[in-house]
Amino acid sequence: MQEARSALYLLCAEETVDLADALARRVWSTLPSDGRDDRRAEFRETLDLLRRFTHQLRQEIARP
């Protein structure tokens, strides 16, 4: 995890690093869901962070 974080700091913009940190914190703190609405909302928020991060990372990779 630390190696990946170091690579992000070296290669990516601050916004992308912030998204990666937020995503990692959320994933590490997420508990297994038993189908309750609050857990589903947490899952949707985590998925949204993942989508935002991958979108931002793809944009950075595509930049000349």
N, C-alpha and C positions, 0 to 999 in steps of 0.2 A: 504494500500500500504506500509506504514511504517513497519507494522508487518511482511509482507512478505519479505521486504528488510532485516530486522533484522534477520529473519530466514535464509535467503540465506547467509548472512555474517557469521553466526555461523556454518552452515552445509556444505557450498560449497567452492570450490576452487575459487581463485581470478578471474580466467578466466570466470567461470560461472557467478559470480557476475557482472563482466563487461558486459557480454552479456545480462544479465537481465536488467541492467541499460540502455544499448543502446536500447534494445527493448522497454522498458517503455518510454524513451524519444521520440522515433520514433512514437509510438502509440499515445501518447498525442499530438504530433504536426501534425499528419496526418489529412488532410482535406478530406471531402467526395469527391469522384471521380465523374466527369461527363463524364468519358470515354476518356479523353484526354491522349495522349501518356505519358506526363510527370507524370500524376497521376498513370498511370499503372506501370511505372517504379518505382515510390515510393512504390506502393503496393508490387511489386516483391521484392524490397529491404527489406521491412518490413517482408514479408513472409520468406525470406531467413534468417533474424535475428531470427525469431521464430523457424525455423527448426534447426538452429545452436544451439540455446539455449536448445531446448528440447533434441537434440542429446547429447549435453554435460551433461545435467542434468541426462539423462538416464544412461550414462556411469558412472557417479559418484555414482548413486544409486546402480548400479550393482557391484561396487567394494567391495571386502570384507574388 
